[in-house]
Amino acid sequence: MHFEDNKNLRNFGKDIGFLLGLFIFFSMLYFILNYFNKTPDYISYKHVIIIIVILYIIKLIYSKVKND
């Protein structure tokens, strides 16, 4: 018997891993910089979430262009 790889599940796992990695990295960076008072007063955690979403969208666009 020949079993085919489930590419949708693999791609979903890669996307979740990428998103989780971005979330952990930028969260830690924000909290470390915030702890040492190196962030401006107008920067909040919602800005970090916006940056994560923008980078994730750029990654999705790049992967679609690369596959075509």
N, C-alpha and C positions, 0 to 999 in steps of 0.2 A: 504494500500500500504506500502511496505517496501523499504526504500531507503538505499542503501549501502553507506558507507563512501568512499570517493575518497582518497585512501591512497597515491596515487602518488602526488596529490596536497598537502596533509598534509606533506609528506616527503619533497617536494620541499619547502614548507614554512619553515620547520624546518632548512633545509640547508641554505636557504637565511638568516634566522634569525641568525644562527650560524656564517655565513660568515660576515654579517653586524656587529655583536657583536665583532668579532675579529678585523675587520677593525676599528671600533670606538675606541676600547680599545687600540690597538697598536698605532693608530694615535695620540691619546691624550697622551699616554705615551711618544712617540717619541718627540712630540712638547713640552711637559713640560720639559723633560730632555734636549732637545736642547736649550730651552729658558734659562735654568740655566747653560748652557755650561757643562753638565755632560756626553755628548756623545763624543766619539773620533771623530777626524776630518775625518777619512775614512768611517764612517757610514753615509749613506744617506737614503733618504726615500725609495729608491728602495730596500734596504735591509729589510725594514719593510714589504714591499709588498711581498718579497720572503719568509719571515718568515710566513706571513699570508697564502700564497699558500701552503707551506709545511705543516702547521698545518691542513689546510683544507683537503689536500690529506690524511694525517694520519687519520683524522676523517672518511673520506669516506672508507678507507681500514678497519678501526676498525668496522664500521657499517656493512660492507659486511661480515666480518668474524663472527661477532656476530649473524647475521641473518642466517647464514648457519649452 
